[in-house]
């Protein structure tokens, strides 16, 4: 009975849009190119937009939209869509998610009054149209660049960005908090709208928030943007098939054809006497709305929400009056408005792409073809995925897990080879980790592949469900270190610090693609406890650089096809004084093999001998720095070592370096509290610092957030490129260098 009464109320609310609207009724001088963009067909390339944008040119902020009539709103949506296409084609960025919410964005800003009202975009990769309508259109050439606008919502960027985002499933909690605060502070208006996708709503936090919102009867609107794209990309071959990694869409579809629903439709047709007289005039549309009201309604209504929908998210004629009714309602009950949209709407190349052109580089508008330079080497992600395939080919116990990021983690590649051994759990990192733990209990070898920044969301599970029980879960953290244009929400800066303090974990980080392959095989072979393999965003170095800079001797000059198991906790010395080839020469008494520089003087004194100990891919920068140091300073001798492991540390290697050198510098792609701190802690406890003859400096990411920029620019700001390493060493060696700030702040 409770379900029935609330459904009837939702029907009244939804159908009332048919006879009531507050849109201005005036004649427009603008003729829209398309009044129903969702009905347009693909006539094939070349694709092009309008020559001018007369409506959009008059809209700088949302209040400029209030004077528009419906025809002009539709024209605005059309112009906004093409402004987005043109802007992102020049900069790259998140693309199709924004295309899918053009009409929703126009409707929300037309109906509500930001910044007094709050609109919270979950994840916020779909916020580009919102930014264009809130005073930032002219800044889009700087999108995701150093000193430019962010690709996500940021409170410090605009008062129209109600809540910052980048990770998923947070919007409903934030909207509820704002709603409760407005109520307690007796603010005149209380309109808080959370826009969340069907991917983000798979995250447990969203359900926690809905459960609490229904319990507290918090006034808020949750817009569920249902586009059938749960993962990136949706359609990856997994054990669940190629359908979206969410049972919610299957649940709503099943309700439409179920017998209880058919009964409700029949019953709904006889509800005339329950409605006001003016509603009876539109009761012929009730059957259509009844289908929508039942679709998904039960689960949300049981959580205490007033469910409306689903409605066409590209149809302004329906969305605007429905939103107006929700805005003007005096009810304090939370509302869930379920809209159906197409990711990539209005741009055929996006609609046709397997990933819907979710994230793109620069592209040609006429064809949708992305402008990509030919990479000299494959991406580290693809190298990892193929190494995992090699391991899984030999071991049937190996399985892969991703949390809605098959493309970003390489699980799409693995899934094509082993679909029945690939599991996409949706945006549910906590579940992914404990799911892997359960698999490990039964003897499988799970590789739980999650971005470093997203593993933060599963931290308690790493401790409680994996590490305490010492289960052999392989945690693969892609995007370690700084990530470039996605900015602070996506950097993998903290994993060494937040995982390094947990007992039982083995933590490793490769310096190059050969080491990455080796470590994948090492993780596969190690069954004595949980392992962590973290590696950055980027590409491999290629055979030539591996030989010339790192000193590899490659058979036939080619990178090995398969990796090899390496000893746990064993580092390696890459460069002795005199260069990488000194490892193969007979050393002189003072540790130098470089007769060109004078074997009798280089590193003669311990205070002139330096060890640079790296973890991860800063090794290449350290090798460049070492060559520069010795090239300009004939008395200095530099050894460069690759730790490989943070836990366990190679204590013998560290003792060797501390015994033979007067200076040790550690370099890592992580925050304070990571590798350098572990080395310093060991040296202190081992007594290596007691006599005051050893100078030690850890080089880490500074205690700040790095905004969008290229990875090189971010490491430049962080002070972790080769010239920063060189200057740090020279200062410790009492060689005068030009004073330069470690962190150059972007304007």
C-alpha positions as CSV (number, residue, x, y, z in Angstrom):
1,X,0.0,0.0,0.0
2,X,2.9,2.3,0.8
3,X,4.4,1.6,-2.6
4,X,1.1,2.2,-4.4
5,X,0.4,5.5,-2.7
6,X,3.8,6.9,-3.4
7,X,3.7,5.8,-7.0
8,X,0.3,7.5,-7.5
9,X,1.8,10.7,-6.1
10,X,4.7,10.4,-8.5
11,X,2.3,10.0,-11.3
12,X,0.5,13.2,-10.4
13,X,3.9,15.0,-10.2
14,X,5.1,13.7,-13.5
15,X,1.9,14.0,-15.5
16,X,1.3,17.6,-14.3
17,X,4.0,18.7,-16.7
18,X,1.5,18.1,-19.5
19,X,-0.7,21.0,-18.5
20,X,1.5,23.4,-16.4
21,X,4.6,25.2,-17.3
22,X,6.3,28.5,-16.4
23,X,8.2,28.9,-19.6
24,X,7.8,32.3,-21.2
25,X,5.3,32.2,-24.1
26,X,6.8,34.5,-26.7
27,X,7.8,34.4,-30.3
28,X,11.5,33.6,-31.0
29,X,13.5,35.1,-33.8
30,X,15.9,32.2,-33.7
31,X,15.1,29.1,-35.7
32,X,16.6,26.0,-34.1
33,X,18.6,23.8,-36.3
34,X,17.1,20.8,-34.6
35,X,14.3,20.7,-32.0
36,X,14.8,17.0,-31.2
37,X,18.4,16.2,-31.5
38,X,17.8,12.7,-30.1
39,X,15.8,12.0,-33.3
40,X,18.5,13.0,-35.7
41,X,20.1,10.4,-37.9
42,X,23.7,10.0,-39.0
43,X,24.1,11.2,-42.5
44,X,27.8,10.3,-42.4
45,X,31.0,12.4,-42.5
46,X,32.1,15.1,-42.8
47,X,30.5,16.4,-39.7
48,X,30.2,20.2,-38.9
49,X,28.4,22.5,-36.6
50,X,26.7,25.9,-37.0
51,X,28.6,28.8,-38.5
52,X,27.5,31.0,-35.6
53,X,26.1,30.6,-32.1
54,X,23.8,33.6,-31.6
55,X,22.0,32.3,-28.5
56,X,25.1,30.9,-26.8
57,X,26.9,34.2,-27.4
58,X,24.3,36.0,-25.2
59,X,24.6,33.5,-22.3
60,X,27.6,34.2,-20.1
61,X,26.0,33.0,-16.8
62,X,22.8,31.0,-16.0
63,X,20.7,34.1,-15.3
64,X,21.1,35.0,-18.9
65,X,19.0,31.9,-19.8
66,X,16.0,32.9,-17.8
67,X,14.6,35.1,-20.7
68,X,14.7,32.3,-23.2
69,X,11.6,30.4,-24.4
70,X,11.5,26.8,-25.2
71,X,12.5,27.2,-28.9
72,X,15.5,29.2,-27.8
73,X,16.5,26.7,-25.1
74,X,16.6,24.0,-27.7
75,X,18.7,26.2,-30.0
76,X,21.0,26.9,-27.0
77,X,21.4,23.2,-26.5
78,X,22.3,22.7,-30.1
79,X,24.9,25.5,-30.1
80,X,26.3,24.4,-26.7
81,X,26.8,20.8,-28.1
82,X,28.8,22.1,-31.0
83,X,30.8,24.5,-28.9
84,X,31.8,21.5,-26.8
85,X,32.7,19.4,-29.8
86,X,34.8,22.3,-31.3
87,X,36.5,23.1,-28.0
88,X,37.5,19.5,-27.0
89,X,38.6,18.7,-30.5
90,X,41.4,21.3,-30.0
91,X,42.5,20.3,-26.4
92,X,41.3,16.7,-25.8
93,X,39.6,15.7,-22.6
94,X,36.6,13.9,-21.3
95,X,34.1,14.2,-24.2
96,X,31.1,11.9,-24.6
97,X,29.9,12.2,-21.0
98,X,29.5,15.9,-21.5
99,X,27.7,15.4,-24.9
100,X,25.2,13.2,-23.1
101,X,24.1,15.8,-20.6
102,X,23.8,18.9,-22.8
103,X,20.0,19.1,-22.5
104,X,20.1,18.2,-18.8
105,X,22.6,21.0,-18.1
106,X,20.5,23.5,-20.0
107,X,17.4,22.4,-18.1
108,X,19.0,22.5,-14.7
109,X,20.5,26.0,-15.1
110,X,17.2,27.3,-16.6
111,X,15.1,25.9,-13.7
112,X,17.4,26.4,-10.7
113,X,19.3,29.5,-9.5
114,X,22.9,28.8,-9.0
115,X,24.9,29.6,-7.0
116,X,22.2,29.9,-4.4
117,X,20.9,26.5,-5.5
118,X,23.5,23.7,-5.5
119,X,24.1,21.3,-8.4
120,X,26.6,18.6,-7.7
121,X,28.1,16.7,-10.6
122,X,29.2,13.2,-9.6
123,X,32.7,12.5,-10.8
124,X,32.3,15.8,-12.8
125,X,33.9,14.6,-16.0
126,X,30.6,15.6,-17.6
127,X,30.8,19.2,-16.3
128,X,32.1,20.9,-19.5
129,X,28.7,22.2,-20.6
130,X,28.1,23.4,-17.0
131,X,31.4,25.3,-17.1
132,X,30.6,26.9,-20.5
133,X,27.3,28.2,-19.1
134,X,28.9,29.6,-15.9
135,X,31.4,32.1,-17.2
136,X,34.2,29.9,-18.4
137,X,33.5,29.4,-22.1
138,X,36.4,31.7,-23.1
139,X,38.9,29.7,-21.0
140,X,38.3,26.4,-22.7
141,X,41.5,26.6,-24.8
142,X,43.3,26.2,-21.5
143,X,41.3,23.1,-20.5
144,X,43.4,20.6,-18.4
145,X,46.6,22.6,-19.0
146,X,49.1,24.3,-16.7
147,X,47.4,27.4,-15.3
148,X,44.1,26.6,-17.1
149,X,40.7,25.4,-16.1
150,X,40.3,21.9,-14.6
151,X,38.5,19.0,-16.3
152,X,36.5,18.5,-13.1
153,X,34.5,20.8,-10.8
154,X,36.6,22.8,-8.4
155,X,35.2,25.0,-5.7
156,X,38.1,27.4,-5.9
157,X,37.7,27.8,-9.6
158,X,34.1,29.1,-9.6
159,X,31.3,29.8,-7.1
160,X,29.1,27.8,-9.5
161,X,31.1,24.6,-8.7
162,X,29.2,23.6,-5.6
163,X,31.4,20.6,-4.8
164,X,34.7,19.3,-6.1
165,X,34.9,15.9,-7.7
166,X,37.0,13.5,-9.7
167,X,36.2,10.2,-7.9
168,X,32.7,8.7,-8.1
169,X,29.6,8.1,-6.0
170,X,30.1,11.2,-3.7
171,X,27.4,13.5,-5.0
172,X,24.4,12.2,-3.1
173,X,26.3,12.4,0.3
174,X,27.4,16.0,-0.5
175,X,23.9,17.1,-1.6
176,X,22.4,15.7,1.5
177,X,24.9,17.5,3.7
178,X,24.2,20.7,1.9
179,X,20.4,20.2,2.3
180,X,20.6,19.5,6.0
181,X,22.9,22.5,6.5
182,X,20.5,24.8,4.6
183,X,17.6,23.6,6.7
184,X,19.5,24.0,10.0
185,X,20.6,27.5,8.9
186,X,17.1,28.4,7.9
187,X,18.1,29.5,4.4
188,X,15.4,30.8,2.3
189,X,15.8,28.2,-0.5
190,X,16.8,24.6,-0.2
191,X,17.4,23.1,-3.7
192,X,20.2,20.6,-3.8
193,X,20.6,18.5,-6.9
194,X,23.0,15.6,-7.3
195,X,23.6,14.3,-10.8
196,X,24.9,10.8,-10.8
197,X,25.4,8.3,-13.6
198,X,24.5,4.6,-13.7
199,X,28.2,3.8,-13.4
200,X,28.7,5.9,-10.3
201,X,25.6,4.6,-8.6
202,X,27.2,1.2,-8.6
203,X,29.5,2.5,-5.8
204,X,28.4,1.6,-2.3
205,X,28.7,5.1,-1.0
206,X,25.8,6.2,-3.2
207,X,23.6,3.6,-1.5
208,X,24.8,4.6,1.9
209,X,23.8,8.1,1.1
210,X,20.4,7.2,-0.3
211,X,19.7,5.1,2.7
212,X,20.5,8.0,5.1
213,X,18.7,10.6,2.9
214,X,15.5,8.5,3.0
215,X,15.8,8.0,6.7
216,X,16.3,11.7,7.5
217,X,13.8,12.8,4.8
218,X,16.4,15.3,3.4
219,X,15.0,17.6,0.7
220,X,17.1,16.9,-2.4
221,X,16.8,15.8,-6.0
222,X,19.0,13.0,-7.3
223,X,19.1,12.9,-11.1
224,X,20.1,9.4,-12.2
225,X,21.7,9.8,-15.6
226,X,21.2,6.3,-17.1
227,X,23.2,5.9,-20.3
228,X,24.1,2.2,-20.1
229,X,27.8,2.9,-19.8
230,X,28.9,1.6,-16.4
231,X,32.6,0.8,-17.2
232,X,35.3,2.3,-19.3
233,X,34.7,1.0,-21.8
234,X,31.4,-0.8,-21.3
235,X,31.4,-4.0,-23.5
236,X,34.7,-5.5,-22.3
237,X,34.6,-9.2,-22.4
238,X,34.4,-10.5,-18.8
239,X,32.9,-13.4,-16.9
240,X,29.7,-11.4,-16.8
241,X,29.6,-11.1,-20.5
242,X,29.7,-7.9,-22.4
243,X,26.7,-6.2,-20.8
244,X,27.1,-3.3,-18.3
245,X,28.7,-4.4,-15.0
246,X,25.5,-3.5,-13.1
247,X,22.4,-5.4,-12.2
248,X,20.4,-2.2,-11.8
249,X,19.8,-1.8,-15.6
250,X,18.8,-5.5,-15.8
251,X,16.5,-5.0,-12.8
252,X,14.6,-2.0,-14.3
253,X,14.3,-3.8,-17.7
254,X,12.8,-6.9,-16.0
255,X,10.2,-4.8,-14.2
256,X,8.8,-3.5,-17.4
257,X,7.8,-6.9,-18.6
258,X,6.9,-8.5,-15.3
259,X,3.4,-9.5,-14.5
260,X,3.1,-7.2,-11.4
261,X,3.9,-4.3,-13.7
262,X,1.3,-5.4,-16.2
263,X,-1.3,-5.5,-13.4
264,X,-0.3,-2.1,-12.2
265,X,-0.7,-0.6,-15.8
266,X,-4.2,-2.0,-16.0
267,X,-5.0,-0.7,-12.6
268,X,-3.5,2.7,-13.3
269,X,-6.0,3.2,-16.2
270,X,-8.9,3.3,-13.7
271,X,-7.5,6.0,-11.5
272,X,-9.6,8.9,-12.8
273,X,-11.5,9.3,-9.7
274,X,-8.4,9.7,-7.6
275,X,-7.0,12.6,-9.7
276,X,-8.2,16.2,-9.8
277,X,-10.4,17.0,-12.8
278,X,-7.7,18.8,-14.8
279,X,-5.5,15.7,-14.5
280,X,-8.2,13.6,-16.1
281,X,-7.6,15.4,-19.4
282,X,-4.1,14.0,-19.6
283,X,-4.8,10.6,-18.1
284,X,-4.4,9.0,-21.6
285,X,-0.7,9.5,-21.0
286,X,-0.7,7.8,-17.7
287,X,0.0,4.4,-19.2
288,X,3.3,5.6,-20.6
289,X,4.2,7.3,-17.3
290,X,3.1,4.2,-15.3
291,X,5.7,2.2,-17.1
292,X,8.3,4.7,-16.2
293,X,7.1,5.0,-12.6
294,X,7.4,1.3,-11.9
295,X,10.7,0.9,-13.8
296,X,13.3,0.9,-11.0
297,X,10.8,2.5,-8.7
298,X,10.6,-0.2,-6.1
299,X,14.3,-0.2,-5.0
300,X,14.5,3.6,-4.7
301,X,11.1,4.0,-3.1
302,X,12.1,1.3,-0.5
303,X,15.1,3.5,0.3
304,X,12.6,6.4,1.0
305,X,12.8,8.3,-2.3
306,X,10.0,9.7,-4.4
307,X,10.7,8.1,-7.8
308,X,10.0,9.9,-11.1
309,X,10.8,8.5,-14.5
310,X,12.4,7.3,-16.5
311,X,12.2,10.3,-18.9
312,X,14.1,11.2,-22.1
313,X,17.1,13.1,-21.0
314,X,17.4,14.8,-24.4
315,X,13.8,16.1,-24.4
316,X,13.6,19.6,-23.0
317,X,9.8,19.7,-23.5
318,X,9.4,17.2,-20.7
319,X,12.5,17.8,-18.5
320,X,12.0,21.5,-17.9
321,X,8.4,21.4,-16.5
322,X,9.1,18.2,-14.5
323,X,12.1,20.0,-12.8
324,X,10.0,23.0,-12.2
325,X,7.4,20.9,-10.4
326,X,10.1,19.3,-8.3
327,X,11.6,22.7,-7.5
328,X,8.3,24.2,-6.4
329,X,7.2,21.2,-4.3
330,X,7.0,21.8,-0.6
331,X,7.8,18.2,0.2
332,X,10.9,17.4,2.1
333,X,11.0,13.9,0.8
334,X,14.1,13.2,-1.4
335,X,13.3,12.7,-5.1
336,X,15.0,10.5,-7.6
337,X,14.5,11.6,-11.2
338,X,15.5,8.8,-13.6
339,X,16.5,10.1,-17.0
340,X,17.7,8.0,-20.1
341,X,20.5,9.6,-22.2
342,X,22.9,8.6,-24.9
343,X,26.6,9.0,-24.1
344,X,28.1,10.9,-27.0
345,X,24.7,12.2,-28.1
346,X,24.7,14.4,-31.2
347,X,28.1,13.3,-32.6
348,X,27.9,10.1,-34.6
349,X,31.6,9.2,-34.3
350,X,31.2,9.2,-30.5
351,X,28.0,7.1,-30.6
352,X,29.8,4.6,-32.8
353,X,33.0,4.2,-30.8
354,X,33.4,1.3,-28.4
355,X,34.3,3.7,-25.6
356,X,31.9,6.3,-26.9
357,X,35.0,8.6,-27.1
358,X,34.9,8.9,-23.3
359,X,38.4,10.4,-23.1
360,X,40.0,11.8,-26.2
361,X,43.0,13.6,-27.5
362,X,42.8,16.3,-30.2
363,X,40.6,15.1,-33.1
364,X,39.3,16.0,-36.5
365,X,35.7,17.1,-36.2
366,X,34.8,16.1,-39.7
367,X,35.6,12.5,-39.1
368,X,36.1,12.0,-35.4
369,X,39.6,10.6,-36.0
370,X,41.9,11.4,-33.1
371,X,45.3,13.0,-33.8
372,X,47.8,10.7,-32.1
373,X,51.5,10.7,-32.6
374,X,53.1,7.4,-33.2
375,X,54.4,6.1,-29.9
376,X,57.9,4.7,-30.1
377,X,57.0,2.1,-27.4
378,X,53.8,0.6,-26.2
379,X,52.1,1.9,-23.0
380,X,53.1,0.5,-19.7
381,X,49.4,-0.5,-19.2
382,X,49.5,-2.6,-22.3
383,X,52.9,-4.1,-21.4
384,X,51.5,-5.0,-18.0
385,X,48.3,-6.6,-19.5
386,X,50.3,-8.7,-22.0
387,X,52.7,-9.8,-19.3
388,X,49.7,-10.9,-17.2
389,X,48.5,-12.8,-20.2
390,X,51.8,-14.6,-20.4
391,X,51.6,-15.5,-16.7
392,X,47.9,-16.6,-17.0
393,X,48.7,-18.8,-20.0
394,X,51.0,-20.8,-17.8
395,X,48.9,-20.7,-14.7
396,X,45.1,-21.3,-14.9
397,X,44.6,-20.0,-11.3
398,X,45.4,-16.4,-12.4
399,X,42.3,-14.1,-12.7
400,X,41.9,-10.4,-13.3
401,X,39.7,-7.9,-11.4
402,X,38.9,-4.3,-12.3
403,X,36.6,-1.7,-10.8
404,X,34.9,-0.4,-13.9
405,X,38.2,0.6,-15.5
406,X,39.1,-2.2,-17.9
407,X,40.5,0.2,-20.5
408,X,42.6,2.1,-18.0
409,X,44.1,-0.9,-16.2
410,X,44.6,-3.2,-19.2
411,X,41.9,-5.6,-18.2
412,X,40.2,-5.1,-21.6
413,X,43.3,-6.6,-23.2
414,X,43.3,-9.5,-20.7
415,X,39.6,-9.9,-21.1
416,X,39.9,-10.5,-24.8
417,X,42.2,-13.4,-24.2
418,X,40.6,-14.7,-21.0
419,X,37.0,-13.5,-20.7
420,X,36.0,-16.1,-18.2
421,X,38.8,-15.1,-15.9
422,X,38.2,-11.4,-16.1
423,X,35.8,-9.7,-13.5
424,X,34.5,-6.2,-13.7
425,X,32.8,-5.3,-10.4
426,X,31.7,-1.8,-11.3
427,X,32.8,1.2,-9.4
428,X,33.2,-0.8,-6.2
429,X,36.9,-0.8,-5.0
430,X,36.0,-2.0,-1.5
431,X,34.2,-4.9,-2.9
432,X,37.0,-5.6,-5.5
433,X,39.6,-6.0,-2.8
434,X,37.6,-8.3,-0.6
435,X,36.3,-10.2,-3.6
436,X,39.9,-10.8,-4.5
437,X,40.6,-11.9,-0.9
438,X,37.8,-14.5,-1.1
439,X,39.3,-15.8,-4.3
440,X,42.7,-16.1,-2.7
441,X,41.2,-18.1,0.1
442,X,40.1,-20.8,-2.4
443,X,43.4,-21.0,-4.2
444,X,43.0,-18.6,-7.1
445,X,45.7,-16.0,-7.8
446,X,43.7,-12.7,-8.2
447,X,45.3,-9.7,-9.8
448,X,43.2,-6.8,-8.4
449,X,43.9,-4.0,-10.9
450,X,43.0,-0.5,-9.6
451,X,44.4,3.0,-10.2
452,X,46.6,4.1,-7.3
453,X,44.2,7.0,-6.5
454,X,41.2,4.7,-6.5
455,X,42.8,2.1,-4.2
456,X,42.5,4.8,-1.5
457,X,38.8,3.9,-1.5
458,X,39.5,0.3,-0.5
459,X,42.0,1.0,2.2
460,X,40.3,-0.7,5.1
461,X,39.8,-3.8,3.0
462,X,43.5,-4.0,2.2
463,X,44.2,-3.9,5.9
464,X,41.4,-5.9,7.3
465,X,40.6,-8.5,4.6
466,X,43.9,-9.0,2.9
467,X,47.0,-8.0,5.0
468,X,45.9,-9.2,8.4
469,X,45.0,-12.6,6.9
470,X,48.2,-12.5,4.8
471,X,46.2,-13.6,1.7
472,X,48.1,-13.6,-1.6
473,X,46.2,-10.9,-3.4
474,X,48.1,-9.2,-6.2
475,X,47.3,-5.5,-6.0
476,X,48.3,-3.8,-9.3
477,X,48.3,0.0,-9.0
478,X,48.3,1.8,-12.3
479,X,48.8,5.6,-12.5
480,X,51.3,5.8,-9.7
481,X,53.0,9.2,-9.2
482,X,51.6,12.2,-11.1
483,X,49.3,11.6,-14.0
484,X,49.2,14.8,-15.9
485,X,46.1,16.5,-17.1
486,X,43.5,14.9,-14.8
487,X,45.1,16.8,-11.9
488,X,45.0,16.2,-8.1
489,X,42.1,13.9,-7.9
490,X,43.9,11.3,-10.0
491,X,47.5,11.5,-8.9
492,X,48.8,8.3,-7.4
493,X,51.0,10.1,-4.9
494,X,50.1,8.5,-1.6
495,X,50.2,4.7,-2.1
496,X,53.8,4.2,-0.9
497,X,52.9,6.1,2.3
498,X,49.5,4.6,3.0
499,X,50.5,1.0,2.1
500,X,54.1,1.1,3.4
501,X,52.9,1.1,7.0
502,X,50.9,-2.1,6.7
503,X,52.5,-5.4,7.8
504,X,52.7,-8.4,5.5
505,X,52.7,-6.4,2.2
506,X,55.4,-6.8,-0.4
507,X,55.7,-3.5,-2.4
508,X,57.6,-3.2,-5.6
509,X,57.9,-0.6,-8.4
510,X,59.5,-1.1,-11.8
511,X,62.0,1.3,-13.3
512,X,61.3,0.3,-16.9
513,X,59.2,-2.0,-19.1
514,X,61.6,-5.0,-18.6
515,X,61.3,-4.7,-14.9
516,X,57.5,-4.3,-15.2
517,X,57.4,-7.7,-17.0
518,X,59.7,-9.2,-14.4
519,X,57.6,-8.0,-11.5
520,X,54.3,-9.3,-13.0
521,X,55.9,-12.7,-13.2
522,X,57.2,-12.3,-9.7
523,X,53.8,-11.4,-8.3
524,X,52.3,-14.4,-10.1
525,X,54.9,-16.7,-8.5
526,X,54.7,-15.3,-5.0
527,X,52.1,-17.0,-2.8
528,X,53.4,-16.2,0.7
529,X,51.4,-13.0,1.2
530,X,49.9,-10.0,-0.6
531,X,51.9,-8.1,-3.1
532,X,51.7,-4.5,-4.5
533,X,53.0,-3.6,-7.9
534,X,52.7,0.1,-8.6
535,X,53.7,1.7,-11.9
536,X,53.1,5.1,-13.6
537,X,51.1,6.3,-16.5
538,X,53.3,6.4,-19.6
539,X,55.1,4.4,-22.2
540,X,58.1,2.1,-22.3
541,X,61.5,3.5,-23.1
542,X,62.2,1.3,-26.1
543,X,65.3,-0.9,-26.8
544,X,67.7,1.9,-27.8
545,X,67.3,3.9,-24.5
546,X,67.3,0.7,-22.4
547,X,70.7,-0.2,-23.8
548,X,72.2,3.3,-24.0
549,X,71.0,4.8,-20.7
550,X,70.2,1.8,-18.5
551,X,73.0,-0.5,-19.8
552,X,70.9,-3.4,-20.8
553,X,72.5,-6.0,-23.1
554,X,69.5,-7.0,-25.3
555,X,69.6,-10.0,-27.5
556,X,69.2,-8.9,-31.1
557,X,68.6,-5.4,-29.8
558,X,65.0,-6.3,-28.8
559,X,63.1,-6.0,-25.5
560,X,62.5,-9.4,-24.1
561,X,59.1,-10.8,-24.9
562,X,58.6,-12.3,-21.4
563,X,59.6,-11.4,-17.9
564,X,61.5,-13.4,-15.4
565,X,60.9,-13.9,-11.7
566,X,63.2,-11.8,-9.6
567,X,64.3,-12.3,-6.0
568,X,61.9,-10.6,-3.5
569,X,63.5,-7.7,-1.7
570,X,66.6,-7.6,-3.9
571,X,67.7,-4.3,-5.5
572,X,70.4,-3.7,-8.1
573,X,73.2,-1.3,-8.9
574,X,72.8,0.2,-12.3
575,X,75.7,2.5,-12.5
576,X,79.1,2.6,-10.9
577,X,81.3,5.7,-10.9
578,X,82.4,6.4,-14.5
579,X,79.1,5.4,-16.2
580,X,76.8,2.4,-16.8
581,X,79.6,0.4,-18.5
582,X,81.8,0.6,-15.5
583,X,79.9,-2.4,-14.1
584,X,81.7,-4.5,-16.6
585,X,85.2,-3.1,-16.1
586,X,87.8,-3.7,-13.4
587,X,87.4,-1.0,-10.8
588,X,90.4,1.0,-9.5
589,X,91.0,1.2,-5.8
590,X,89.0,4.3,-5.4
591,X,85.9,2.8,-7.0
592,X,86.3,4.5,-10.4
593,X,86.8,2.9,-13.8
594,X,86.8,6.1,-15.9
595,X,90.5,6.7,-16.8
596,X,89.4,9.6,-19.0
597,X,88.4,11.5,-15.9
598,X,91.4,10.5,-13.9
599,X,91.1,7.3,-11.9
600,X,93.4,8.7,-9.2
601,X,91.1,11.6,-8.2
602,X,87.5,10.7,-8.8
603,X,85.8,9.7,-5.5
604,X,89.2,9.5,-3.7
605,X,87.5,11.0,-0.6
606,X,84.4,9.3,0.8
607,X,82.7,12.7,1.0
608,X,83.0,12.9,-2.8
609,X,81.3,9.6,-3.4
610,X,77.5,9.8,-3.9
611,X,74.8,7.1,-4.1
612,X,71.5,7.9,-5.8
613,X,68.9,5.2,-4.8
614,X,65.7,5.3,-6.7
615,X,62.4,3.5,-6.6
616,X,60.4,3.5,-9.8
617,X,60.9,5.3,-13.1
618,X,62.8,8.3,-11.7
619,X,65.8,6.0,-12.3
620,X,66.2,7.4,-15.8
621,X,66.4,10.9,-14.4
622,X,68.9,9.8,-11.8
623,X,71.1,8.3,-14.5
624,X,71.1,11.5,-16.6
625,X,71.9,13.5,-13.4
626,X,74.8,11.2,-12.6
627,X,76.4,11.7,-16.0
628,X,76.0,15.4,-15.7
629,X,77.5,15.5,-12.2
630,X,80.6,13.5,-13.2
631,X,80.9,15.3,-16.5
632,X,81.3,18.7,-14.8
633,X,83.0,17.6,-11.6
634,X,86.1,15.3,-12.0
635,X,86.4,14.7,-8.2
636,X,82.8,13.4,-7.7
637,X,81.9,9.7,-8.2
638,X,78.3,8.7,-8.5
639,X,76.7,5.3,-8.0
640,X,73.1,4.8,-9.1
641,X,71.0,2.0,-7.7
642,X,67.4,0.7,-8.3
643,X,65.8,-0.4,-5.0
644,X,63.0,-2.3,-6.9
645,X,61.3,-3.0,-3.5
646,X,60.2,-0.7,-0.7
647,X,59.0,-3.7,1.4
648,X,61.1,-5.6,2.1
649,X,64.1,-3.2,1.7
650,X,67.3,-4.6,0.4
651,X,69.2,-3.9,3.6
652,X,72.5,-5.4,2.2
653,X,72.4,-3.0,-0.7
654,X,71.6,0.0,1.5
655,X,74.4,-0.9,3.9
656,X,76.8,-1.2,0.9
657,X,75.8,2.2,-0.3
658,X,76.1,3.8,3.2
659,X,79.5,2.2,3.8
660,X,81.0,3.3,0.6
661,X,79.6,6.7,0.1
662,X,79.4,10.0,2.0
663,X,76.1,11.1,0.4
664,X,72.9,9.2,-0.2
665,X,70.0,10.7,-2.1
666,X,66.7,8.7,-2.5
667,X,64.3,9.6,-5.3
668,X,60.7,8.4,-5.7
669,X,57.4,9.3,-7.3
670,X,55.5,9.6,-4.1
671,X,54.7,11.7,-1.1
672,X,56.5,12.1,2.2
673,X,56.2,9.0,4.3
674,X,57.1,6.6,1.5
675,X,60.3,5.0,0.3
676,X,62.8,7.6,1.4
677,X,61.4,7.6,4.9
678,X,61.7,3.8,5.1
679,X,65.3,4.0,4.0
680,X,66.1,6.8,6.5
681,X,64.4,4.8,9.3
682,X,66.5,1.8,8.5
683,X,69.8,3.9,8.3
684,X,69.0,5.5,11.7
685,X,68.2,2.2,13.4
686,X,71.3,0.6,11.8
687,X,73.6,3.2,13.2
688,X,74.7,4.5,9.8
689,X,74.0,8.1,10.8
690,X,75.7,8.0,14.2
691,X,79.1,9.3,13.3
692,X,77.8,12.2,11.3
693,X,79.8,11.3,8.2
694,X,76.8,10.3,6.0
695,X,74.6,13.0,4.4
696,X,71.1,11.9,3.5
697,X,68.4,13.6,1.4
698,X,65.0,12.1,0.4
699,X,63.5,13.6,-2.7
700,X,59.7,13.2,-2.7
701,X,56.7,14.9,-4.1
702,X,56.2,18.1,-2.0
703,X,53.3,18.5,0.4
704,X,51.0,20.2,-2.1
705,X,48.4,19.3,-4.8
706,X,49.5,19.5,-8.4
707,X,46.9,21.0,-10.7
708,X,46.4,19.9,-14.3
709,X,49.6,20.0,-16.5
710,X,51.7,17.6,-18.4
711,X,53.6,15.0,-16.4
712,X,56.9,16.7,-17.2
713,X,55.6,20.0,-16.0
714,X,54.3,18.4,-12.8
715,X,57.6,16.7,-12.0
716,X,59.3,20.0,-12.8
717,X,57.1,21.7,-10.2
718,X,57.8,18.9,-7.8
719,X,61.6,19.2,-8.2
720,X,62.1,15.6,-9.4
721,X,63.6,15.9,-12.8
722,X,67.2,15.2,-13.6
723,X,68.5,18.8,-13.1
724,X,66.8,18.9,-9.6
725,X,68.6,15.6,-8.7
726,X,71.9,16.9,-10.0
727,X,71.6,20.2,-8.1
728,X,70.6,18.4,-4.9
729,X,73.7,16.2,-5.1
730,X,76.0,19.2,-5.9
731,X,74.7,21.2,-2.9
732,X,75.4,18.2,-0.6
733,X,78.9,18.0,-2.1
734,X,79.4,21.7,-1.4
735,X,79.5,22.6,-5.1
736,X,78.0,26.0,-5.8
737,X,74.8,25.8,-7.9
738,X,72.3,28.4,-9.0
739,X,69.6,28.9,-6.5
740,X,66.3,27.7,-7.8
741,X,63.0,26.9,-6.1
742,X,62.2,23.2,-5.7
743,X,58.5,24.0,-6.4
744,X,57.7,26.5,-9.1
745,X,54.1,27.5,-8.6
746,X,51.9,27.8,-11.6
747,X,50.1,31.1,-12.1
